[in-house]
């Protein structure tokens, strides 16, 4: 079994349909790793700026 996520409410479950709202769930996958990540610099800058706001 794999953990699944409801796109509507964001809840994680092991079921095909969300027990909270009844929507179909998906299997969340992380993005593929690439050593030539063109947007990594911008993601890190965004993460740093969001960290500084809190």
N, CA, C and O atoms as a Maestro MAE file, in Angstrom:
{
 s_m_m2io_version
 :::
 2.0.0
}

f_m_ct {
 s_m_title
 :::
 protein
 m_atom[216] {
  # First column is atom index #
  i_m_mmod_type
  r_m_x_coord
  r_m_y_coord
  r_m_z_coord
  i_m_residue_number
  s_m_chain_name
  s_m_pdb_residue_name
  s_m_pdb_atom_name
  i_m_atomic_number
  :::
  1 25 0.835 -1.192 0.000 1 A "UNK " " N  " 7
  2 3 0.000 0.000 0.000 1 A "UNK " " CA " 6
  3 2 0.876 1.251 0.000 1 A "UNK " " C  " 6
  4 15 1.983 1.258 0.539 1 A "UNK " " O  " 8
  5 25 0.358 2.291 -0.609 2 A "UNK " " N  " 7
  6 3 1.052 3.574 -0.638 2 A "UNK " " CA " 6
  7 2 0.153 4.643 -0.032 2 A "UNK " " C  " 6
  8 15 -1.074 4.574 -0.106 2 A "UNK " " O  " 8
  9 25 0.791 5.608 0.553 3 A "UNK " " N  " 7
  10 3 0.027 6.721 1.111 3 A "UNK " " CA " 6
  11 2 -0.516 7.563 -0.036 3 A "UNK " " C  " 6
  12 15 0.145 7.734 -1.060 3 A "UNK " " O  " 8
  13 25 -1.705 8.079 0.140 4 A "UNK " " N  " 7
  14 3 -2.367 8.861 -0.894 4 A "UNK " " CA " 6
  15 2 -2.767 10.209 -0.313 4 A "UNK " " C  " 6
  16 15 -2.863 10.366 0.904 4 A "UNK " " O  " 8
  17 25 -3.001 11.187 -1.197 5 A "UNK " " N  " 7
  18 3 -3.342 12.531 -0.748 5 A "UNK " " CA " 6
  19 2 -4.561 13.034 -1.500 5 A "UNK " " C  " 6
  20 15 -4.679 12.841 -2.710 5 A "UNK " " O  " 8
  21 25 -5.460 13.676 -0.784 6 A "UNK " " N  " 7
  22 3 -6.643 14.291 -1.377 6 A "UNK " " CA " 6
  23 2 -6.246 15.684 -1.870 6 A "UNK " " C  " 6
  24 15 -5.679 16.470 -1.112 6 A "UNK " " O  " 8
  25 25 -6.537 15.988 -3.119 7 A "UNK " " N  " 7
  26 3 -6.190 17.297 -3.663 7 A "UNK " " CA " 6
  27 2 -7.123 18.390 -3.151 7 A "UNK " " C  " 6
  28 15 -6.737 19.556 -3.079 7 A "UNK " " O  " 8
  29 25 -8.341 18.015 -2.798 8 A "UNK " " N  " 7
  30 3 -9.322 19.011 -2.369 8 A "UNK " " CA " 6
  31 2 -9.037 19.512 -0.947 8 A "UNK " " C  " 6
  32 15 -8.963 20.719 -0.717 8 A "UNK " " O  " 8
  33 25 -8.880 18.591 -0.002 9 A "UNK " " N  " 7
  34 3 -8.702 19.012 1.392 9 A "UNK " " CA " 6
  35 2 -7.270 18.857 1.892 9 A "UNK " " C  " 6
  36 15 -6.944 19.358 2.968 9 A "UNK " " O  " 8
  37 25 -6.398 18.167 1.129 10 A "UNK " " N  " 7
  38 3 -5.000 18.026 1.515 10 A "UNK " " CA " 6
  39 2 -4.733 16.951 2.550 10 A "UNK " " C  " 6
  40 15 -3.620 16.862 3.068 10 A "UNK " " O  " 8
  41 25 -5.718 16.140 2.860 11 A "UNK " " N  " 7
  42 3 -5.566 15.101 3.873 11 A "UNK " " CA " 6
  43 2 -4.884 13.864 3.283 11 A "UNK " " C  " 6
  44 15 -5.139 13.509 2.132 11 A "UNK " " O  " 8
  45 25 -4.023 13.209 4.060 12 A "UNK " " N  " 7
  46 3 -3.349 11.986 3.642 12 A "UNK " " CA " 6
  47 2 -4.132 10.788 4.157 12 A "UNK " " C  " 6
  48 15 -4.664 10.813 5.267 12 A "UNK " " O  " 8
  49 25 -4.198 9.733 3.338 13 A "UNK " " N  " 7
  50 3 -4.928 8.530 3.691 13 A "UNK " " CA " 6
  51 2 -4.366 7.354 2.910 13 A "UNK " " C  " 6
  52 15 -3.555 7.553 2.006 13 A "UNK " " O  " 8
  53 25 -4.770 6.152 3.233 14 A "UNK " " N  " 7
  54 3 -4.386 4.972 2.470 14 A "UNK " " CA " 6
  55 2 -5.510 4.529 1.536 14 A "UNK " " C  " 6
  56 15 -5.343 3.571 0.781 14 A "UNK " " O  " 8
  57 25 -6.632 5.204 1.578 15 A "UNK " " N  " 7
  58 3 -7.800 4.826 0.789 15 A "UNK " " CA " 6
  59 2 -7.831 5.536 -0.555 15 A "UNK " " C  " 6
  60 15 -7.199 6.578 -0.730 15 A "UNK " " O  " 8
  61 25 -8.577 4.960 -1.516 16 A "UNK " " N  " 7
  62 3 -8.684 5.534 -2.847 16 A "UNK " " CA " 6
  63 2 -9.540 6.793 -2.860 16 A "UNK " " C  " 6
  64 15 -9.341 7.672 -3.698 16 A "UNK " " O  " 8
  65 25 -10.490 6.883 -1.938 17 A "UNK " " N  " 7
  66 3 -11.333 8.066 -1.814 17 A "UNK " " CA " 6
  67 2 -11.163 8.644 -0.418 17 A "UNK " " C  " 6
  68 15 -11.076 7.907 0.564 17 A "UNK " " O  " 8
  69 25 -11.116 9.958 -0.338 18 A "UNK " " N  " 7
  70 3 -10.887 10.661 0.925 18 A "UNK " " CA " 6
  71 2 -12.044 10.417 1.894 18 A "UNK " " C  " 6
  72 15 -13.201 10.632 1.533 18 A "UNK " " O  " 8
  73 25 -11.750 9.970 3.122 19 A "UNK " " N  " 7
  74 3 -12.817 9.768 4.094 19 A "UNK " " CA " 6
  75 2 -13.392 11.085 4.608 19 A "UNK " " C  " 6
  76 15 -14.490 11.103 5.165 19 A "UNK " " O  " 8
  77 25 -12.669 12.181 4.428 20 A "UNK " " N  " 7
  78 3 -13.093 13.483 4.903 20 A "UNK " " CA " 6
  79 2 -14.104 14.135 3.951 20 A "UNK " " C  " 6
  80 15 -15.167 14.590 4.373 20 A "UNK " " O  " 8
  81 25 -13.749 14.173 2.643 21 A "UNK " " N  " 7
  82 3 -14.612 14.892 1.700 21 A "UNK " " CA " 6
  83 2 -15.153 14.008 0.573 21 A "UNK " " C  " 6
  84 15 -16.031 14.445 -0.171 21 A "UNK " " O  " 8
  85 25 -14.654 12.780 0.429 22 A "UNK " " N  " 7
  86 3 -15.170 11.862 -0.580 22 A "UNK " " CA " 6
  87 2 -14.544 11.999 -1.959 22 A "UNK " " C  " 6
  88 15 -14.954 11.302 -2.887 22 A "UNK " " O  " 8
  89 25 -13.561 12.879 -2.118 23 A "UNK " " N  " 7
  90 3 -12.901 13.068 -3.418 23 A "UNK " " CA " 6
  91 2 -11.890 11.953 -3.675 23 A "UNK " " C  " 6
  92 15 -11.401 11.323 -2.737 23 A "UNK " " O  " 8
  93 25 -11.581 11.714 -4.940 24 A "UNK " " N  " 7
  94 3 -10.584 10.729 -5.316 24 A "UNK " " CA " 6
  95 2 -9.203 11.216 -4.888 24 A "UNK " " C  " 6
  96 15 -8.899 12.403 -5.012 24 A "UNK " " O  " 8
  97 25 -8.369 10.312 -4.386 25 A "UNK " " N  " 7
  98 3 -7.037 10.668 -3.925 25 A "UNK " " CA " 6
  99 2 -5.993 10.294 -4.972 25 A "UNK " " C  " 6
  100 15 -6.254 9.481 -5.859 25 A "UNK " " O  " 8
  101 25 -4.809 10.894 -4.861 26 A "UNK " " N  " 7
  102 3 -3.703 10.598 -5.760 26 A "UNK " " CA " 6
  103 2 -2.498 10.141 -4.949 26 A "UNK " " C  " 6
  104 15 -2.443 10.348 -3.736 26 A "UNK " " O  " 8
  105 25 -1.530 9.518 -5.621 27 A "UNK " " N  " 7
  106 3 -0.281 9.149 -4.977 27 A "UNK " " CA " 6
  107 2 0.693 10.294 -5.228 27 A "UNK " " C  " 6
  108 15 1.129 10.490 -6.362 27 A "UNK " " O  " 8
  109 25 1.046 11.061 -4.181 28 A "UNK " " N  " 7
  110 3 1.958 12.191 -4.396 28 A "UNK " " CA " 6
  111 2 3.369 11.683 -4.664 28 A "UNK " " C  " 6
  112 15 3.884 10.838 -3.932 28 A "UNK " " O  " 8
  113 25 3.983 12.201 -5.706 29 A "UNK " " N  " 7
  114 3 5.351 11.811 -6.046 29 A "UNK " " CA " 6
  115 2 6.230 13.056 -6.010 29 A "UNK " " C  " 6
  116 15 5.819 14.122 -6.468 29 A "UNK " " O  " 8
  117 25 7.420 12.926 -5.476 30 A "UNK " " N  " 7
  118 3 8.338 14.068 -5.513 30 A "UNK " " CA " 6
  119 2 8.848 14.279 -6.940 30 A "UNK " " C  " 6
  120 15 8.844 13.338 -7.734 30 A "UNK " " O  " 8
  121 25 9.279 15.472 -7.276 31 A "UNK " " N  " 7
  122 3 9.837 15.694 -8.611 31 A "UNK " " CA " 6
  123 2 11.134 14.907 -8.797 31 A "UNK " " C  " 6
  124 15 11.849 14.638 -7.832 31 A "UNK " " O  " 8
  125 25 11.424 14.547 -10.030 32 A "UNK " " N  " 7
  126 3 12.653 13.829 -10.326 32 A "UNK " " CA " 6
  127 2 13.865 14.681 -9.973 32 A "UNK " " C  " 6
  128 15 13.856 15.899 -10.151 32 A "UNK " " O  " 8
  129 25 14.909 14.025 -9.470 33 A "UNK " " N  " 7
  130 3 16.142 14.730 -9.156 33 A "UNK " " CA " 6
  131 2 16.963 14.902 -10.423 33 A "UNK " " C  " 6
  132 15 17.091 13.969 -11.217 33 A "UNK " " O  " 8
  133 25 17.508 16.064 -10.609 34 A "UNK " " N  " 7
  134 3 18.387 16.327 -11.735 34 A "UNK " " CA " 6
  135 2 19.554 17.166 -11.252 34 A "UNK " " C  " 6
  136 15 19.350 18.198 -10.613 34 A "UNK " " O  " 8
  137 25 20.777 16.739 -11.550 35 A "UNK " " N  " 7
  138 3 21.922 17.565 -11.149 35 A "UNK " " CA " 6
  139 2 21.961 18.893 -11.896 35 A "UNK " " C  " 6
  140 15 22.605 19.838 -11.441 35 A "UNK " " O  " 8
  141 25 21.284 18.977 -13.031 36 A "UNK " " N  " 7
  142 3 21.220 20.216 -13.807 36 A "UNK " " CA " 6
  143 2 19.885 20.911 -13.555 36 A "UNK " " C  " 6
  144 15 19.156 21.233 -14.493 36 A "UNK " " O  " 8
  145 25 19.573 21.139 -12.281 37 A "UNK " " N  " 7
  146 3 18.313 21.759 -11.888 37 A "UNK " " CA " 6
  147 2 18.346 23.248 -12.228 37 A "UNK " " C  " 6
  148 15 19.049 24.025 -11.582 37 A "UNK " " O  " 8
  149 25 17.579 23.637 -13.248 38 A "UNK " " N  " 7
  150 3 17.607 25.029 -13.715 38 A "UNK " " CA " 6
  151 2 16.914 25.987 -12.747 38 A "UNK " " C  " 6
  152 15 17.237 27.174 -12.719 38 A "UNK " " O  " 8
  153 25 15.974 25.490 -11.963 39 A "UNK " " N  " 7
  154 3 15.185 26.374 -11.104 39 A "UNK " " CA " 6
  155 2 15.498 26.208 -9.619 39 A "UNK " " C  " 6
  156 15 14.825 26.809 -8.782 39 A "UNK " " O  " 8
  157 25 16.498 25.411 -9.280 40 A "UNK " " N  " 7
  158 3 16.871 25.182 -7.887 40 A "UNK " " CA " 6
  159 2 17.258 26.460 -7.160 40 A "UNK " " C  " 6
  160 15 16.911 26.658 -5.996 40 A "UNK " " O  " 8
  161 25 17.978 27.319 -7.858 41 A "UNK " " N  " 7
  162 3 18.414 28.587 -7.260 41 A "UNK " " CA " 6
  163 2 17.205 29.412 -6.821 41 A "UNK " " C  " 6
  164 15 17.201 29.984 -5.731 41 A "UNK " " O  " 8
  165 25 16.191 29.471 -7.663 42 A "UNK " " N  " 7
  166 3 15.000 30.273 -7.358 42 A "UNK " " CA " 6
  167 2 14.163 29.639 -6.245 42 A "UNK " " C  " 6
  168 15 13.583 30.350 -5.424 42 A "UNK " " O  " 8
  169 25 14.097 28.298 -6.213 43 A "UNK " " N  " 7
  170 3 13.372 27.610 -5.143 43 A "UNK " " CA " 6
  171 2 14.025 27.882 -3.803 43 A "UNK " " C  " 6
  172 15 13.343 28.134 -2.809 43 A "UNK " " O  " 8
  173 25 15.369 27.831 -3.778 44 A "UNK " " N  " 7
  174 3 16.086 28.095 -2.526 44 A "UNK " " CA " 6
  175 2 15.906 29.543 -2.077 44 A "UNK " " C  " 6
  176 15 15.763 29.810 -0.884 44 A "UNK " " O  " 8
  177 25 15.912 30.484 -3.032 45 A "UNK " " N  " 7
  178 3 15.702 31.894 -2.696 45 A "UNK " " CA " 6
  179 2 14.299 32.104 -2.123 45 A "UNK " " C  " 6
  180 15 14.131 32.842 -1.153 45 A "UNK " " O  " 8
  181 25 13.298 31.462 -2.714 46 A "UNK " " N  " 7
  182 3 11.927 31.580 -2.221 46 A "UNK " " CA " 6
  183 2 11.800 30.993 -0.826 46 A "UNK " " C  " 6
  184 15 11.185 31.593 0.055 46 A "UNK " " O  " 8
  185 25 12.382 29.822 -0.628 47 A "UNK " " N  " 7
  186 3 12.331 29.175 0.676 47 A "UNK " " CA " 6
  187 2 12.988 30.041 1.747 47 A "UNK " " C  " 6
  188 15 12.480 30.159 2.862 47 A "UNK " " O  " 8
  189 25 14.116 30.640 1.399 48 A "UNK " " N  " 7
  190 3 14.826 31.511 2.349 48 A "UNK " " CA " 6
  191 2 14.014 32.755 2.675 48 A "UNK " " C  " 6
  192 15 13.962 33.179 3.830 48 A "UNK " " O  " 8
  193 25 13.375 33.346 1.657 49 A "UNK " " N  " 7
  194 3 12.587 34.555 1.896 49 A "UNK " " CA " 6
  195 2 11.339 34.253 2.721 49 A "UNK " " C  " 6
  196 15 10.919 35.077 3.532 49 A "UNK " " O  " 8
  197 25 10.744 33.074 2.518 50 A "UNK " " N  " 7
  198 3 9.572 32.702 3.327 50 A "UNK " " CA " 6
  199 2 9.983 32.412 4.768 50 A "UNK " " C  " 6
  200 15 9.227 32.691 5.699 50 A "UNK " " O  " 8
  201 25 11.163 31.859 4.950 51 A "UNK " " N  " 7
  202 3 11.667 31.560 6.294 51 A "UNK " " CA " 6
  203 2 11.919 32.860 7.067 51 A "UNK " " C  " 6
  204 15 11.649 32.938 8.265 51 A "UNK " " O  " 8
  205 25 12.437 33.875 6.374 52 A "UNK " " N  " 7
  206 3 12.736 35.155 7.016 52 A "UNK " " CA " 6
  207 2 11.481 35.925 7.389 52 A "UNK " " C  " 6
  208 15 11.521 36.745 8.306 52 A "UNK " " O  " 8
  209 25 10.365 35.686 6.705 53 A "UNK " " N  " 7
  210 3 9.118 36.409 7.004 53 A "UNK " " CA " 6
  211 2 8.512 35.943 8.319 53 A "UNK " " C  " 6
  212 15 7.865 36.728 9.013 53 A "UNK " " O  " 8
  213 25 8.712 34.672 8.672 54 A "UNK " " N  " 7
  214 3 8.110 34.124 9.894 54 A "UNK " " CA " 6
  215 2 8.941 34.475 11.027 54 A "UNK " " C  " 6
  216 15 8.623 34.116 12.161 54 A "UNK " " O  " 8
  :::
 }
 m_bond[215] {
  # First column is bond index #
  i_m_from
  i_m_to
  i_m_order
  :::
  1 1 2 1
  2 2 3 1
  3 3 4 2
  4 3 5 1
  5 5 6 1
  6 6 7 1
  7 7 8 2
  8 7 9 1
  9 9 10 1
  10 10 11 1
  11 11 12 2
  12 11 13 1
  13 13 14 1
  14 14 15 1
  15 15 16 2
  16 15 17 1
  17 17 18 1
  18 18 19 1
  19 19 20 2
  20 19 21 1
  21 21 22 1
  22 22 23 1
  23 23 24 2
  24 23 25 1
  25 25 26 1
  26 26 27 1
  27 27 28 2
  28 27 29 1
  29 29 30 1
  30 30 31 1
  31 31 32 2
  32 31 33 1
  33 33 34 1
  34 34 35 1
  35 35 36 2
  36 35 37 1
  37 37 38 1
  38 38 39 1
  39 39 40 2
  40 39 41 1
  41 41 42 1
  42 42 43 1
  43 43 44 2
  44 43 45 1
  45 45 46 1
  46 46 47 1
  47 47 48 2
  48 47 49 1
  49 49 50 1
  50 50 51 1
  51 51 52 2
  52 51 53 1
  53 53 54 1
  54 54 55 1
  55 55 56 2
  56 55 57 1
  57 57 58 1
  58 58 59 1
  59 59 60 2
  60 59 61 1
  61 61 62 1
  62 62 63 1
  63 63 64 2
  64 63 65 1
  65 65 66 1
  66 66 67 1
  67 67 68 2
  68 67 69 1
  69 69 70 1
  70 70 71 1
  71 71 72 2
  72 71 73 1
  73 73 74 1
  74 74 75 1
  75 75 76 2
  76 75 77 1
  77 77 78 1
  78 78 79 1
  79 79 80 2
  80 79 81 1
  81 81 82 1
  82 82 83 1
  83 83 84 2
  84 83 85 1
  85 85 86 1
  86 86 87 1
  87 87 88 2
  88 87 89 1
  89 89 90 1
  90 90 91 1
  91 91 92 2
  92 91 93 1
  93 93 94 1
  94 94 95 1
  95 95 96 2
  96 95 97 1
  97 97 98 1
  98 98 99 1
  99 99 100 2
  100 99 101 1
  101 101 102 1
  102 102 103 1
  103 103 104 2
  104 103 105 1
  105 105 106 1
  106 106 107 1
  107 107 108 2
  108 107 109 1
  109 109 110 1
  110 110 111 1
  111 111 112 2
  112 111 113 1
  113 113 114 1
  114 114 115 1
  115 115 116 2
  116 115 117 1
  117 117 118 1
  118 118 119 1
  119 119 120 2
  120 119 121 1
  121 121 122 1
  122 122 123 1
  123 123 124 2
  124 123 125 1
  125 125 126 1
  126 126 127 1
  127 127 128 2
  128 127 129 1
  129 129 130 1
  130 130 131 1
  131 131 132 2
  132 131 133 1
  133 133 134 1
  134 134 135 1
  135 135 136 2
  136 135 137 1
  137 137 138 1
  138 138 139 1
  139 139 140 2
  140 139 141 1
  141 141 142 1
  142 142 143 1
  143 143 144 2
  144 143 145 1
  145 145 146 1
  146 146 147 1
  147 147 148 2
  148 147 149 1
  149 149 150 1
  150 150 151 1
  151 151 152 2
  152 151 153 1
  153 153 154 1
  154 154 155 1
  155 155 156 2
  156 155 157 1
  157 157 158 1
  158 158 159 1
  159 159 160 2
  160 159 161 1
  161 161 162 1
  162 162 163 1
  163 163 164 2
  164 163 165 1
  165 165 166 1
  166 166 167 1
  167 167 168 2
  168 167 169 1
  169 169 170 1
  170 170 171 1
  171 171 172 2
  172 171 173 1
  173 173 174 1
  174 174 175 1
  175 175 176 2
  176 175 177 1
  177 177 178 1
  178 178 179 1
  179 179 180 2
  180 179 181 1
  181 181 182 1
  182 182 183 1
  183 183 184 2
  184 183 185 1
  185 185 186 1
  186 186 187 1
  187 187 188 2
  188 187 189 1
  189 189 190 1
  190 190 191 1
  191 191 192 2
  192 191 193 1
  193 193 194 1
  194 194 195 1
  195 195 196 2
  196 195 197 1
  197 197 198 1
  198 198 199 1
  199 199 200 2
  200 199 201 1
  201 201 202 1
  202 202 203 1
  203 203 204 2
  204 203 205 1
  205 205 206 1
  206 206 207 1
  207 207 208 2
  208 207 209 1
  209 209 210 1
  210 210 211 1
  211 211 212 2
  212 211 213 1
  213 213 214 1
  214 214 215 1
  215 215 216 2
  :::
 }
}
